[in-house]
Amino acid sequence: MTDDEARLAEERAAFEALARDGAAGTRWIAKRFEYRDATDSTNDDARAAAREGAAHGTTILAESQRAGRGRRGRAWHSPLGSNLYLSVLLRPRIAVADAPLLTLVTGLAVARACDRFVSPESVTVKWPNDVRVHRKKVAGILVEGSVRGDQLDSAVVGLGLNVHPRPWPEELRDKATCLGAHCDGRVTRPAALLAVLEELELAVDKLLLGGSSRDALVRALRARCDTLGARVTIDGVTGVARDLGDDGALLVEREDGSLTAVRAGEITE
Ligand code: BTN
């Protein structure tokens, strides 16, 4: 057995144990944990679970995805054995207007999880949904919600986190990285998964508490957001990203000095 095969076998055994017992160190996240060898998209699986009444915190992890989705209809390359592909079902009491904040708060949680393995100064959030290490993407987040009135009925928080080094497709080579590349391989996928689940639980609890807990999250995001200060173009709006609004909008200062709040979009730096 090669080292890679041995590592994969150990990681699989840890995921299988989680699927059997649920996560031990959390209060509500991943108490129901489904582990699949291959699936089309864990976000689709979590949405199906939501329709069947699955509980807040239900988590689905796949070793590989046949049709992993990124933002804006892009594909999320999901090969077997190197990375984490997971979706967490939330049943949050959150206003639809605050849904963008859920993406950002997930990014903050993933960044905090990455801090446990690599130098924390190198880990940043690129607004609105990327986590980066030394300015290369290590994780992407795709939140998909279902709405009832002006509240979110359920939200599926999907995230892909690159963990072990592997050859990248040509188009990703200069843009993407993995945790293992920045800690001499001293990371396993189960350890990274537990770190993400713990941090996500804490961050979502604070978001749902609101008030000063929520304010603290937004302050932490401002400190982590590597987009602030950069010249950006987002869906036709060009200027300097000056701040994050309390709802997570990016406040862009335009040539004429006015501030435009951008709530969603894709940045070109
Ligand atoms: C992005 O950066 O564009 C977001 C990528 C989100 C990928 C994850 S992998 C697990 C979950 N299932 C999916 O199909 N997509 C998300």
Residues whose N, C-alpha, C, O or C-beta is under 5 A from the ligand:
A	BS01	BTN	S41 T42 N43 A67 G68 R69 G70 R71 W76 Y85 L86 N129 G140 I141 L142 G158 L159 G160
